[in-house]
Amino acid sequence: HVKSLFVGNGLVTDHDHDHWHKQRRIMDPAFSRSYLIGLMGTFNEQAEELMMELEKKADGETAVDVMDLLRRVTLDIIAKVAAFGLELNTLHDDRTAFPQAVTMIMKGIGAARRPFFRYLPWNRKVVKEVQESVRLLRRIGKECIEQRHKAIRNGEEVPLDILTQILKGAAQEKDCDDENMLDNFVTFFVAGHETTANQLSFTVMELTRHPDIITKLQAEVDEVIGVKRDITYEDLGKLEYLSQVLKEILRLYPPVPGTVRWTGKENVIEGVYIPANSTIIFNTYLMGHMERYFKDPEVFNPDRFRKDQPRPYFSYFPFSLGSRSCIGQVFSQMEAKVVMAKFLQRFEFELVPPQSFKILETGTLRPLDAVVCRLKLRHQLGCNSEMKY
């Protein structure tokens, strides 16, 4: 209800199974692995922009708000490849109207979880600002859709991006509901950038406590990628230890701490009677910290996710499970691996104290403190001019 208040009736919030299933059927091709492989160029390009920005500050003394820069670059990526080809350039300036609107919507979603939030008179200003921000995003999204419709009608060459894929799917379904597309346009930004930025922020934060793991990661990155700039899809598959680290981060710090399910009929689960028409909350954060499911759950141990280890069925679901699992999970983890691999390739890093390592819950989980680091270029890479392109 909280999200539907601001983001409409998109994939995340749609309660009607038949309508949701039609949306998912239209959008699935746009998020298929075979299509996403073609986005590696954009992932590389945007991540490289971030690396160049970090290199300017990598003097070993300057305090760098890494979490803020990760939030900016993930917003730029989601805008360019998953939200209709927009060039936001938030990494270099996040004070423009669009990123400010996205930030306002996130603030509203966090605040609106409080009972009666929207009805209390002292919250009217915030509610109005959030609603205006939603209208701004929807207006821009509508312009993008109309321009693409026009280009297709005129037989113009159009980019093979996610918008084109969605419009093709809608045409095949004979159901081109632009208002519903706008719901998902807003949803992409709300669900698609902060979660990945938070995962990467937790990764940087946690790794600073484990220099041995950093050493192992950098050895893997050096072996697989070396000093080349462009990371390929095949490279991602070889970064096995990095995959384990990112999965372990999602166990300890899942950006989306849980998922909700509704029971259409009564159930008995492990002796507990659950009536029909009940709402059940499954908390992946709590389950990830339970000894019952994970030995020494408070210990950061990426080896839990080695291929020879048993899979943690139904106790580990950072992207939910079943048919309603997150449509963007492959997208987000490809993006996370490209950004993190480049970061490990280029930099030595340490946190600027104090750092509490506490978590802030605002609908999503993120580090309570900004992840502020001091960076140095790794010696074997030297400066950017020595990199192989």
Beta strands, then each sheet from edge to edge (+ up, - down):
strand 1: 64-65
strand 2: 258-262
strand 3: 267-269
strand 4: 272-274
strand 5: 279-283
strand 6: 347-351
strand 7: 359-361
strand 8: 365-367
strand 9: 372-377
sheet 1: 1+ 9- 6+
sheet 2: 2+ 5-
sheet 3: 3+ 4-
sheet 4: 7+ 8-
end
